[in-house]
């Protein structure tokens, strides 16, 4: 232990700034070393939790040249049922190229079981015949401290002019707030929330107060509102844990909007559905 003569700055009642000498006690080298070590750990953790975008060589070269991805429609699916819905009804047409993915390491994504690195990431697809249509499937967890940088980095790569954003989002019906009794037969169902720049008619009724949108859909919607981008979130409330065909079909009205610019598979085969629906014994997560 040692005593160190330090200087602090104090403002008086009259507004002057005076130098006040004081003796700092119990300030030792070990404590300083610990603070430096903690700061280094914090920096390393921040670097590890940084969101990384990995584009194809063609897209990377274009972005490095200062170009943006030409995009008229950007469809984002957040959750297993939303992602599976796009796989079955849209990506199954084989008219899509994988152009990149986003990875975000955090305490939940590192512990995902039964998924490869590719499956647990956010994957971007581009339509072969209409390259201005992009799709992103998000089946992994994006932590709260990663939402802003994920949104900023992804949208910084997109051209904003005449951009339309559609977000499909899974959530539990247990999170839905209503004054009326909500029976098990009511779920699954859709609700929508859109930015002021969205000029189209949503395919379902608006999300009622005091319900909210959270996570990545909320971050994307907020970004689009700030930057005056037309965007709508379709939130599906379900009482079933995991992917199931009934919840996936709830998103079907959205196809009437997406079908204007891309080819759809309106009647997928049983084999296509079985590939993404992993369980046939559907269990509700509500006690009704």
C-alpha positions as CSV (number, residue, x, y, z in Angstrom):
1,X,0.0,0.0,0.0
2,X,1.1,3.6,-0.6
3,X,-0.2,7.1,-0.3
4,X,-0.3,9.2,-3.5
5,X,-0.7,12.9,-3.6
6,X,-3.4,13.5,-6.2
7,X,-5.2,16.6,-7.7
8,X,-9.0,16.9,-8.2
9,X,-11.0,19.8,-9.7
10,X,-13.8,21.3,-7.7
11,X,-16.3,24.0,-8.7
12,X,-17.2,26.6,-6.1
13,X,-20.6,28.2,-5.4
14,X,-19.5,31.3,-7.5
15,X,-18.5,29.2,-10.5
16,X,-14.7,29.3,-10.2
17,X,-12.7,26.2,-10.7
18,X,-10.2,25.5,-7.9
19,X,-7.5,22.9,-7.6
20,X,-7.9,20.9,-4.4
21,X,-5.1,18.6,-3.2
22,X,-6.1,15.4,-1.5
23,X,-4.4,12.2,-0.4
24,X,-5.6,9.1,-2.2
25,X,-5.3,6.1,0.0
26,X,-5.5,2.3,-0.7
27,X,-4.6,2.7,-4.3
28,X,-2.2,0.0,-5.1
29,X,-0.6,-1.5,-8.2
30,X,-2.6,-4.7,-8.0
31,X,-5.8,-2.9,-8.3
32,X,-4.6,-1.0,-11.4
33,X,-3.4,-4.3,-12.9
34,X,-6.8,-5.8,-12.3
35,X,-8.6,-2.9,-13.9
36,X,-6.4,-3.2,-17.0
37,X,-7.0,-6.9,-17.2
38,X,-10.8,-6.4,-16.9
39,X,-10.7,-3.7,-19.7
40,X,-8.8,-6.1,-21.9
41,X,-11.3,-8.9,-21.3
42,X,-14.1,-6.5,-22.0
43,X,-12.5,-5.4,-25.4
44,X,-11.9,-9.0,-26.4
45,X,-15.6,-10.0,-25.6
46,X,-16.9,-7.0,-27.6
47,X,-14.7,-8.1,-30.5
48,X,-16.0,-11.6,-30.2
49,X,-19.6,-10.5,-30.1
50,X,-19.3,-8.3,-33.2
51,X,-21.6,-9.1,-36.1
52,X,-19.8,-10.2,-39.2
53,X,-21.2,-10.2,-42.8
54,X,-19.7,-12.8,-45.2
55,X,-20.7,-12.1,-48.8
56,X,-20.0,-14.0,-52.0
57,X,-16.9,-12.9,-53.9
58,X,-19.0,-11.1,-56.5
59,X,-21.0,-9.2,-53.9
60,X,-17.9,-8.4,-51.9
61,X,-16.2,-6.9,-54.9
62,X,-19.2,-4.8,-55.7
63,X,-19.5,-3.5,-52.2
64,X,-15.7,-2.7,-52.0
65,X,-16.1,-0.6,-55.1
66,X,-18.6,1.5,-53.3
67,X,-21.8,0.0,-54.8
68,X,-24.9,-1.0,-52.9
69,X,-27.0,-4.1,-53.4
70,X,-29.8,-3.2,-55.8
71,X,-32.9,-4.1,-53.8
72,X,-36.6,-3.4,-54.3
73,X,-37.9,-6.1,-52.0
74,X,-36.1,-7.4,-48.9
75,X,-37.9,-10.3,-47.0
76,X,-36.6,-11.1,-43.6
77,X,-37.8,-14.2,-41.7
78,X,-37.0,-14.4,-38.0
79,X,-37.7,-17.7,-36.3
80,X,-38.1,-21.4,-37.2
81,X,-41.6,-21.2,-38.6
82,X,-41.1,-18.0,-40.6
83,X,-37.8,-19.4,-42.0
84,X,-39.4,-22.7,-42.9
85,X,-42.3,-21.0,-44.5
86,X,-40.0,-19.2,-46.9
87,X,-38.1,-22.5,-47.6
88,X,-41.2,-24.4,-48.5
89,X,-43.1,-21.8,-50.4
90,X,-40.4,-19.6,-52.0
91,X,-36.9,-21.0,-51.8
92,X,-38.0,-24.4,-53.0
93,X,-38.5,-23.0,-56.6
94,X,-34.7,-23.3,-57.0
95,X,-34.6,-19.8,-58.5
96,X,-32.3,-18.5,-55.8
97,X,-28.6,-18.0,-55.2
98,X,-27.0,-17.9,-51.8
99,X,-25.0,-14.7,-51.7
100,X,-23.9,-14.4,-48.1
101,X,-24.6,-14.8,-44.4
102,X,-24.3,-12.9,-41.1
103,X,-22.9,-14.5,-38.0
104,X,-23.3,-13.3,-34.5
105,X,-21.6,-15.1,-31.6
106,X,-23.3,-14.9,-28.2
107,X,-24.2,-17.0,-25.2
108,X,-27.1,-18.7,-26.9
109,X,-26.0,-19.1,-30.5
110,X,-22.8,-21.0,-29.4
111,X,-24.9,-23.6,-27.6
112,X,-27.3,-24.4,-30.4
113,X,-27.6,-28.2,-30.7
114,X,-28.2,-30.1,-33.9
115,X,-27.3,-27.2,-36.1
116,X,-24.2,-26.6,-38.2
117,X,-22.5,-23.2,-38.4
118,X,-24.4,-22.5,-41.7
119,X,-27.8,-23.5,-40.3
120,X,-27.4,-21.4,-37.2
121,X,-26.4,-18.2,-39.1
122,X,-28.5,-15.6,-41.0
123,X,-28.4,-16.6,-44.7
124,X,-29.0,-14.2,-47.6
125,X,-30.5,-15.3,-50.9
126,X,-31.0,-13.4,-54.2
127,X,-33.5,-14.2,-56.9
128,X,-31.8,-15.3,-60.2
129,X,-34.4,-13.8,-62.6
130,X,-35.1,-10.7,-60.4
131,X,-31.9,-9.9,-58.6
132,X,-33.5,-6.9,-56.8
133,X,-35.4,-9.3,-54.6
134,X,-33.4,-10.5,-51.5
135,X,-34.4,-12.9,-48.7
136,X,-32.8,-13.4,-45.3
137,X,-33.5,-16.3,-43.1
138,X,-32.7,-15.8,-39.4
139,X,-32.8,-19.1,-37.4
140,X,-30.3,-18.0,-34.8
141,X,-30.5,-15.8,-31.7
142,X,-29.3,-12.2,-32.1
143,X,-28.6,-10.7,-28.6
144,X,-29.9,-7.3,-27.6
145,X,-26.4,-5.7,-27.7
146,X,-26.0,-7.0,-31.3
147,X,-29.3,-5.8,-32.8
148,X,-28.2,-2.3,-33.7
149,X,-25.0,-3.4,-35.4
150,X,-26.8,-6.2,-37.3
151,X,-29.3,-3.8,-38.6
152,X,-26.8,-1.1,-39.4
153,X,-24.4,-3.4,-41.2
154,X,-27.0,-5.2,-43.3
155,X,-29.0,-2.1,-44.4
156,X,-25.7,-0.2,-45.1
157,X,-25.2,-2.8,-47.9
158,X,-28.7,-2.1,-49.4
159,X,-29.9,0.6,-51.7
160,X,-32.6,2.4,-49.9
161,X,-34.4,4.1,-52.8
162,X,-37.8,2.4,-53.5
163,X,-36.9,-0.3,-51.0
164,X,-39.7,-2.4,-49.5
165,X,-39.1,-4.5,-46.4
166,X,-41.3,-7.4,-45.2
167,X,-40.5,-9.1,-41.9
168,X,-42.0,-12.4,-40.8
169,X,-41.6,-13.0,-37.1
170,X,-42.4,-16.0,-34.8
171,X,-43.6,-15.3,-31.2
172,X,-45.4,-17.1,-28.4
173,X,-49.1,-16.4,-27.9
174,X,-48.3,-16.2,-24.2
175,X,-46.8,-12.8,-25.0
176,X,-50.0,-11.6,-26.5
177,X,-52.0,-9.2,-24.3
178,X,-55.7,-8.9,-24.6
179,X,-58.6,-8.0,-22.4
180,X,-60.7,-10.9,-23.8
181,X,-60.2,-14.6,-23.2
182,X,-58.0,-16.1,-25.8
183,X,-58.7,-19.8,-26.3
184,X,-56.4,-22.3,-27.7
185,X,-58.4,-22.5,-31.0
186,X,-57.5,-18.8,-31.7
187,X,-53.9,-19.5,-32.2
188,X,-51.9,-19.2,-34.5
189,X,-52.8,-15.8,-35.8
190,X,-51.2,-12.8,-37.5
191,X,-50.8,-9.2,-36.5
192,X,-49.0,-6.4,-38.4
193,X,-47.0,-3.2,-37.6
194,X,-45.6,-0.9,-40.2
195,X,-43.6,2.3,-40.7
196,X,-45.2,5.6,-41.8
197,X,-43.6,5.2,-45.2
198,X,-45.5,1.9,-45.8
199,X,-48.3,2.8,-48.3
200,X,-49.7,-0.7,-49.0
201,X,-52.6,-2.5,-47.2
202,X,-51.4,-5.1,-44.7
203,X,-52.9,-8.6,-45.1
204,X,-54.1,-8.7,-41.5
205,X,-55.2,-6.4,-38.7
206,X,-52.8,-4.2,-36.9
207,X,-51.1,-5.1,-33.6
208,X,-53.2,-3.8,-30.7
209,X,-51.9,-1.8,-27.8
210,X,-50.2,-2.5,-25.4
211,X,-48.6,-5.3,-27.4
212,X,-45.1,-4.7,-28.8
213,X,-42.6,-6.1,-31.3
214,X,-39.2,-7.0,-29.8
215,X,-35.8,-8.3,-30.9
216,X,-34.6,-8.2,-34.5
217,X,-38.0,-7.3,-36.0
218,X,-38.2,-4.3,-33.7
219,X,-34.7,-3.2,-34.6
220,X,-35.4,-3.5,-38.3
221,X,-38.7,-1.7,-38.0
222,X,-37.1,1.1,-36.0
223,X,-34.3,1.5,-38.5
224,X,-36.7,1.7,-41.4
225,X,-38.9,4.3,-39.6
226,X,-35.8,6.5,-39.0
227,X,-34.7,6.2,-42.6
228,X,-38.2,6.5,-44.1
229,X,-38.2,3.0,-45.6
230,X,-41.5,1.3,-46.3
231,X,-41.5,-1.7,-44.0
232,X,-44.1,-4.0,-42.4
233,X,-43.7,-6.7,-39.7
234,X,-46.1,-9.7,-39.7
235,X,-45.9,-11.2,-36.3
236,X,-47.3,-14.8,-35.9
237,X,-48.6,-15.7,-32.4
238,X,-48.5,-19.5,-31.9
239,X,-49.1,-21.8,-29.0
240,X,-46.8,-24.5,-30.4
241,X,-43.1,-24.8,-29.6
242,X,-40.9,-25.5,-32.6
243,X,-41.7,-25.8,-36.4
244,X,-45.2,-27.0,-37.4
245,X,-47.2,-26.8,-40.6
246,X,-50.2,-25.1,-39.1
247,X,-48.1,-22.1,-37.8
248,X,-46.2,-22.0,-41.1
249,X,-49.5,-21.8,-43.1
250,X,-50.5,-18.7,-41.0
251,X,-48.1,-16.7,-43.1
252,X,-49.8,-17.7,-46.3
253,X,-51.8,-14.4,-46.8
254,X,-48.4,-12.7,-47.2
255,X,-47.9,-14.7,-50.4
256,X,-50.5,-12.5,-52.1
257,X,-48.1,-9.6,-51.7
258,X,-44.8,-11.4,-52.4
259,X,-46.2,-13.1,-55.4
260,X,-46.2,-9.9,-57.4
261,X,-42.4,-10.1,-57.9
262,X,-41.3,-13.7,-57.3
263,X,-42.4,-17.2,-58.2
264,X,-44.2,-19.0,-55.4
265,X,-45.0,-22.6,-54.6
266,X,-48.6,-22.4,-53.4
267,X,-49.1,-26.1,-53.0
268,X,-45.9,-27.6,-51.6
269,X,-45.6,-31.4,-51.5
270,X,-45.9,-33.4,-48.3
271,X,-42.2,-34.3,-48.6
272,X,-41.3,-30.6,-48.7
273,X,-43.3,-29.9,-45.6
274,X,-41.9,-33.0,-43.8
275,X,-38.4,-31.8,-44.4
276,X,-38.9,-28.8,-42.2
277,X,-41.5,-30.0,-39.7
278,X,-39.5,-32.2,-37.3
279,X,-42.3,-33.4,-35.1
280,X,-45.7,-34.8,-35.8
281,X,-46.9,-34.9,-32.2
282,X,-47.6,-31.2,-31.7
283,X,-47.6,-30.1,-28.1
284,X,-49.1,-26.8,-26.9
285,X,-47.1,-24.7,-24.5
286,X,-50.2,-23.2,-22.9
287,X,-52.5,-24.6,-20.2
288,X,-56.0,-23.8,-21.3
